[in-house]
Amino acid sequence: MFKIQDKATESALCTGVILAVLWGIGVSVRGLLQDPGALSWTDWFLQLTLGILVAIAVPPLLVRCTDWTTRRIEAMRRRPSRALQG
């Protein structure tokens, strides 16, 4: 379905899916253990949906930020220092 070439992004997406499943199970169990009417269906659905979206989105974003930071650091290391040229 997705054509992901980068192994780190693929691993992060797999981690996000596992986190999303665990989040869904946790929210559902918590909802079942509460008293009837303590949690509305709207609140439960929002917690479930937003938690799943965050769990799937954050790990790949962390991988991209890490890659970007690494590239920036490597570019700075390759650039000659201006103080030494002076």
N, C-alpha and C positions, 0 to 999 in steps of 0.2 A: 504494500500500500504506500508507505513512505519510502523514498529513495534516499536514505541517510548514508552518507559515505564515511562520516567521522565516527570512529568507535566510541569516543568519549561522549558525544552527543547521544548516541544510541544507548549507551549505558545509563546516562542521566535520564533519558526518557523512560527506560525500563524501571529505574528507581522511582521516578515520579508516578508511574502506573501502580507500582506496589504500594507506595504511600497513599495514593488515592483510594485503593481498595481497603487498606487498613483504616483510613479516615472514614470511609463509608460504613464499615462495620462498627467502628467506635461510636459514631453519631447515632447509628441505628440502635445499638445496645443501650446507649445512654437514654435515648428516647423511650425505649421499652421499659427501662427500670424506673422511670419517673412516674409520679402519680398521673392518672388520667386527667387530661386538660391542663397539665402543668406546662406543656410545650405545644404551641400551636403547629399545625401542619405547615404553615407558611414559614415560621421560624426554622423548623426542622429542614425544610426543603432548601432554604437559603444557606443554612450552615452546611448542608450536604454539598450543594452545587458549588459554592464559593470555595469550600475546602478542597474539593476535587480539582477545580481549576488552578488553585494555588499549588497544590501538590504536583500537578503535571507541568506547570509552567516554570516553577522556580529552579529545579535542577538543571534543565537545559540553559536557562539564563545564567546560572552560576558558571557553567562550563564556558559559555561564550564570553562572559566577563573575564574569566581567568585566562582564556586564550588571547583576548584583546590586551590584557595587562602584560602578559608574557611577551607578546609581539612588541609592545611599546618599550619594555625594558631592554629587549634584544636590540631594537633600533637605536636606543640611547647608548648602548655599549659599543655598537659599531661606529657611531659618529665620533670623530676625533674631538678631543676637548679643546675649547677656544683658549683656555688659560695656558696650555702647553705651547700653543702656536705663537703667542705674543712676543 
